[in-house]
Amino acid sequence: MGKVAVAVIVSLWVISISILVNHIVPEPYMDEIFHIPQAQQYCIGNFRSWDPMITTPPGLYYLSLVHVASLFPGMSIVQAASSFSEVCTTAILRSVNGVLAVLCSILVYDIITLLRPTFSEGKATISAVVLALYPLHWFFTFLYYTDVASLTAVLAMYLACLKKNYWLSAVLGALAVVIRQTNIVWMLFVACTGVINVTLVRPRDNVEVNDIDTAIRKSNRSTSNDDVTSGSNLRLRKFSNSLGTDKHSMPSASLVSTNHSSGLLDEVKVIFLALWYMKWELLVSFSPFLVVFVAFLAFIRWNGSVVLGAKEAHTVSPHFAQIMYFGLVSALAVAPLHCSKGQVVDLFRSFWKRRLISFFQVFVAVIAGFFSVHFFSIAHPYLIADNRHYPFYLWRKVINAHWSMKYLLVPPYVYSWFSIFITLGRVQRKIWVLAFFLATAAVLVPAPLIEFRYYTIPFYFIVLHSHINDYQSWLLMGLLYLAVNIFTMMIFLFRPYHWDHELGIQRFIW
């Protein structure tokens, strides 16, 4: 078991399904009609060419050049290709994502073992394999889209940050942004988690700085501010050397076994106090993230928009209902956890302990949900005109089936998010959960189109930090993903159809 087993298992289906897909769908399909010709232009050295319909940066094309360059010598020897450009076929370009999918599964395994050092090798292997089957990730492994590369780069960035290699993490963050612009948000989130781990945990001896928080609270009852400052400063000096040392210690893992009773404001106070005393160390460690962010702002100013092409179809819109959809989709994707009797009971008990504040929170969440679906539910022209995607049917047959339906779905939306919050809150700080929610909202709310592919990265962060322990839940999730994957791929490959208003074969896709 372990990384080798994960790589072998994932490789088996990547190779076999790729052969099948390339045999039945040999020509570029859907967004591939833009990406593949663009990559082929890069293969012939024409880097000044750009298709105005492409919205994302050329990161995937550069990765493809590296992949093609690694294959060219062997293909040249066996006379399968006489020139570099001949290697850039549809099948070869699609295989880039196949290789990245295997790498991604290994990254998932490494992150799981870092976050949960006591997790058995067998469970870590099963978890990584099941997550590799996640339908949105699995399906686009076999097509030339940016999703697999984007997820892989973000997870590599996160893994480097967990290992406290912040400069490498920032470089990988820059790669993630060059693949897809919205990854700037996930780079900032990863940088925030690094700061949280440094300021709230002492990795050297796995002792939290709750003692600092306690000192702060006690200081409110003290008459000597000088004594308080001195005591806090002493403690902070003790853990300030956590930056750049003990590279393989796991700050997040120690959070799992610690007391999470401190409030959000208490955590914010501790972080700001630590930031003040460690400002120079933190600036040196995390300055590469700042450089990437400033470069991204300069790009926006130069480009005039976040997207590169088709700007009129991808204008930023306040699509607050999108965050509701994501919560429900993510909860259903981890149904053995979020839809279990035990989770419902735990949620009820958690609310009952703080009845008044919990009632207020639920009331505000429900009102916000109704407000979001009523005023900020967007029907993008692409959504209502293209019947080749799941969202088209969910919009017509579920959300828009009756005028009341979008309001009846608000309680499930709210339950899904509260279930996600309580699950993450078991193992992460409140400030971490808040940062994750804000990052997810920053990515999804501006997107006017309901596109489940946008949900993949935040979904992976949720599952990686949910700490699902039992084999049964992972097995049920795996069977669920497998069933969805088989159904979707069978429809895609073997149920093509034609449009009256457009030539060519149409296929159902996510």
N, C-alpha and C positions, 0 to 999 in steps of 0.2 A: 504494500500500500504506500501512499505518499504521493509526492509530486510526479514521480515516474508513472505510477498507476493512473493518476488523473490525466496526464498527457497522453498516455496510450489509449485510454478509454475514449477521450474526446476526439483523438485523431482517427479512431476507427469510424465514427459516424461522419466526421468531417470529410474524409476521403470518399467514403461510399456514397453519401448523399450528393457531394459535389459532382461526382461522375454522372449520377443520375440527372441532376439539374442541368449540367452542361450538355448532356445528350438530348434532352427534351426541349430545353430552352437555350439553344446555342447563341442566339442573337441578343444584344442588349435590350433590356426591358425596363419600362417605367423610368425612373430617374437615371438608370444606367445609360440611357440614350444621350445624356449630357456628360456624365462622369467618364465613361469609357473613351469616347472620342477625345475628351480633354486630356486624359492620361496618355493617350497615344500621341498627342501632339508633343507632350513632354518627352516621350520616348524617342522622338526624332530630333529632339533638341530645340523645339520651338517653344521657348518659355515665355514669349511675349503674346502668345495666343491665349484668348480667354473667352469662353462662352458666357454671354451676358445673362443666361438663364440659371447659372450656377450661383448659389447663395453662400456657399461655405468656402473657406480658404483652401489653398492647394496642398495642405499637409498630407492627405491620403495619396496624392500623386507622387510626392517626394518619397514616401514610404514604398510606393509601388516601384519606383526607380531602383531603390535599394534591393527590393525583392527580385526584380527582373535581372539586375546586375549579378546577383548571386546564382541565378539559373543559367545565364547566357553561356558561360564557359562550357558547362556540361552539355547543353543543347547544341552548341557549336561543334563539339567533339563528335557527337552522334549524328551530326548533320541534320538536326531537327530545325535549325534556324541558321541562316547565313548572315543575318544582321541583327543588331540590337532591337530595332523596331519590330522585327518579325516575331520576337518573343512576346510582345505586348498584345497578345490576343485576349479575347473576352474571358476565356477560361483561366488563363494565367493571371490576369488582373483580379478575377474573382478569388483566386487562390490566396491572394494577399490576406483577405479576411479569414480564410481557413487557418492560415498560420497564426494570425493574431488571436483567433478564438482559442487555440491551444495555449498560447502564451497567457491569455486572459485567465483561463482556468487555473493555471499555475499561480498567477498573482493572487487569485481568490484564495487558493489553498494557503499561500504564505500569509495573507492578511488574517485569515481565520486562526492559524496557529499562533500568530503574534497577539491577536486580540484575546485568544483563549488558550494560554499555554498548557492548561490542564485538560484540554479537549483531546480525546484519543485520536490517534492517527487514522483509524478506520472511519470515525465520524467526520473528521476533517475532509477525508477523501470523498465520502459520500456527499457531504455538503457542497464541495466544489463541483462535483459532477452534476448534481441536481441544479445548481445555479447556472451551469453551462447549458442546461436544457431550457432555461427561462425563455418562453416563446419569442419574445421580441428580440432577444439577443440571438437565439438559435437560428431563426429564420433568415436573418440578414447576414449570417455567416456565409451563406451560399450566393450572395449577390454583391455587386460592387457598390456598396453604400458606405457612408462614413461612420455608421453607428458602432460597429465592432472596434474600429480603430480608436474612436472617441472614448469608449468605455475602457479599453485597454490602457490608453494613455493616462486617464484619470486615476485608475486603480494603481498604476505604476507610480504616479505622483503621490498618492496617498500612502502607499507602502513605504516609499522613501522617507516621507514625513514621519511615519510611525517609528522608523528606525533612526530618526533624528538626523538624517542626511538632508538638511534643508536646501542646500544649494542644488543638489541633484534633483530634489523634488521640484524646485522652481524651474529648472531646465525642462523637466518632463511636463510641468504645467504649461510652459511656453509651447511645447509640442502639441499638447492637448488643445490649446487655443488655436494653433495654426490648422488643426484638423476641423474644429468647430468652435465658432466664436463664443457661444454661450458657456463654454468650459472655463471662461474667465471667472465666472461665478463660483465654479467648483474649485478653482485654484485659490480664490479668496477664502472659501470655506475650509479647505485643507490647511491653509496658513493659520486660520483662526483656531482650528483644532490643535495645531502645533503650539500656539501660544497658550491655549487652555491647558494642555498637558504639561507645559513647562511651568506655568504659574500656579497651578492647583495641585501638582504632584511633584514629589521629589523622587525621580526614578532611581537614584543611587541606592536608597534603602527602602523604597516603596512606602514611604511615610507621607501622608498627605499634609497639606498646609492648613488643615482644619484648625491646628493649634494657632495659626496666625489669625484665622477668622475668630476663634475664641478670644484671642488677645484683643482683637479689635472691639468685640462686644464688651469685654471686661473693662476696656479703656474708657468706655462711655460712663462707667461708674467711678473712674479715677479722677483725682483732682490735679494730677501732674501730667500734662501733655508731653513733657520732655521724656518722662519715663516710658510712656507708651511708644513714642517714636523710637526710642533706643531699643526697646524690647522687640518691636516689629522689625527694625533694621537688622538686629542680630539674627533673627530667624531667617529673614530673607537672604542674608549673606550666606547662610548655611546651605540653601538650595539653589543659589544663583549659579553655582558651577555645574548644574545639571545640563546646561547648554553645551553641546559639542562633546560630551563625555558619555561613556557607557553606551556606545552606539547601538548595541543590540538589546538594551533594556526596553521594557514595554510599558510606557506610561499609561495607556488606556487599559491595559489588563489590570493594573492595580486599582483602577477606579471601580472595577467590578465588585471587589470585595470590601469596599469602604462605605462609610455612612453617607447617605445622600439626603439627610434630613435638613441640611442647610438650605435656605431659601435662595431664590434667584438673585435678589438684591445683595445677599451676603456674598454670593459667588462673584458678583460684579465688583463689590468693594475689594475683595481679596485680589482679584485680577488687576484692578487699577492700581492698588497699592504695590503689587509686584511689578507692574509695568513701570512704575515710577522709579523703583529702586534698581531695576534691571534694564533700564531703557537702552543703554549702550550695547549690552550683550545681545538683547533682542534685536536691536537695529542691525547689528552685524550679521546675525544668524538669518533674519528674515528679509533683509534688504533685497535679495534677488527676486522675491515675490513682488516687491514694490517696483522694481525695475520693469518686470513683465507687465504689471498693471499700468504703469505710466506709458509704456510703449503701446499698449492696447488703446488707451485714451487718445494717443497721438494718431493711431490708425483710424479711430472713429472720426476724429476731426478732419483727417485727410480724405476719408471715404464719404463722409457726410451721413453715414448710417452704419448700423451694426452688420447688416447683410451686404454682400458684394453685388449680387445681381437680383433681378426680379423684385426690386424694392417695393413696387406698388402692390404686390401681392403678399408682402411680408412686413407690413407696417406694424409698429408697436401698438398694441391695443390693450385696454384694461380688461382682460379676460379672467376675472376672478373665479368664474365657475370652473375654470380649468383645474384649479387646485382642489376643488371638490371631486372632480372626476378622478384625479390622480389618487386621492385617498381611498376611494372605493375600489378602484382597479387594483391598487397595491394590496389592500386587505383581502380581496378575493384571490389574488395570486398567492397569498400565504394563508389560505382559508383554514388549514388544519390548526393554525394558531389563533387567528383573529375571529374565526367563526365557531370556536369550540365553546362548550359549556363552561369549562374552567376559566376561559378568558372573560366571558360575560360575568361570571361570579366575581372574579377579581376586580373587574371594572366597577361593579355595583358596590363591593366592599370598600373600594378606594373612595367612591363618591360618598358613601354613608359615613365614613370617618370624618369628613368635612362637609356636612350636608349643606350648610348655607352657602359657602363659597363655591361648592360643586354645582349647586342649583344655579347660581349666578353665571358660572362659566358655561354651563350647558345652554342656558337661556341666551346668553350673548352669542354663542356659537350657532345656535339655531337661527336667530335673527340675522346674523351675518350670512348664513347659508341661504336663507330666503332672499335676502338683499342681493346676493351674488348671482343667483340663478335668474332673478327677475330682471335686474338692470344690466348685468354684465355676463350674459350668456350669448356668445357670438356664433352665428351660423355663417361660417366662411364660405364663399362661393365654391371653393374646391371641395368642401365637405358635402354640400348638397347636390353637386353635379357629378361626382365621381363614385360610381357604384362598385369600384374594385377594391374597396377597403372596408374593414370592420366598422369604423366609426360612422360610415354612411348609413349602415343598417341599424346601429345602435341609436343614432340620432332620429331616424324615421320611425323605427319600430318600438323604441323604448322611451327616450327622452321627449320626443315630439309626438308620441302616439295620441296623447290627449293633453289639453291645456293644463290639466292639474298634475300631470305626471312629473314634470320637473320639480314641482313643490313636494310631491310625495317622496321623492328621492332624497330630500334634504336630511331627514333623520338617519338613513343609512350612511350618507356622507359624513355626518357629524360623528356617528358611532365609529366609523372607520378611523377618523383622525384621532379620536380619544383613545381608541385601542392602540393605534400606532404610538401615540405619546406615552401611554402607560408602559408599553413594551420597551421603548427606548429609555424611558425614565428609570427602569429597573437597573440598567447597567451604565447609564451615562449621566453626566451632570445636566442640570436644568439649562445651563447656559449653552451646552453643546446641542441639546434638543432644540432650543430656540434658534441657534445659528443654522441648524439643519433646515428647520421650517422656513426661515427667511431666505436661505439659498434656494430651496425648492420653489418658493413663491417667485423669487427673482427670475428664475429660468422659465417657469410655466405661465405665469400671469401675463407677461407681454406677448405671448404667442397666440395669435388669433385663431389658428387652425388646431382642431382636436387631432392630435397625432400621438398615438401611443408610444412611438419610438422615443419621444422626448422624455418619457417616464423611466427609461431604463436605468440611468445613472442614479437618480435618487432612490429608486427601488433597491438597487444593489446596496446602497448605504444602509437602508432600513434593515434588510435581511442580515447583512454582515454584523449589525449591532443588535439584532433581536435575540440572539443566543438561544436558538431552538435546540433543545438537548436530546429529545427522544428520537430514536430511529423511525418510529411510526409516522411522525409528522413529516420527516424528510422523505420517507417512502411515498406517502400520500401526495406530497408536492411533486415528486418526480413522476408519479403516475398521471397526475393532472397535467403537467407540462407535456409529457409524452403524448397524451391523448390529443391535446390542442395542437401540438406540432404535426402529428400524423394527419389530422383532419385538414389543417391549413395547407400543408405541403401537397396532399392528395388533390385538393381543390385547385391549387396553383398549377400543378403539373398536368392533371388529367381531366380538368373541366374547363377548357378554354371556351371563349365565346366571342361574338362579333358585335360591334356597334353599328347601327345603321348610318350614323353620321360621320364615322371615321374608319378608314381602312386599317387592316391588320388584325392580328389576334389579340384579344384582351384576356388577362388572367387575374384571378383574385389574389390579393396580397394584403399584408397587414396595413 
